[in-house]
């Protein structure tokens, strides 16, 4: 099926084909950009558990809130690396404002991560 909007036309592939294509993307930066393409891609990415399990993360440099959001989402889908990085954030003193999480036994600080 071909969808045309103004001067842009796009071929709509079956969900399985688009999921297969998206399964070859593993960097969180690329996933973030692809989620912004359209509502359909955001849905396909957000519901693609194998994709979330395979995302490759790195330690955050500046935006801890965004890192926590992505780690939390990926760890819910079984990404062990994201689960580890999320635990590392909390261990080194990150306080999650949206989930009211504040570890009580923190001895190190986030600044020691860099």
Secondary structure, DSSP 8 states (H G I E B T S, - for coil): -EEEETTEEEE---HHHHHHHHTT--BHHHHHHHHTT-HHHHHHHHT-HHHHHH-B----SS-HHHHHHHHHHHHHTT-HHHHHHHHHHHHTT--BTTTTB--TT--S-GGGG-
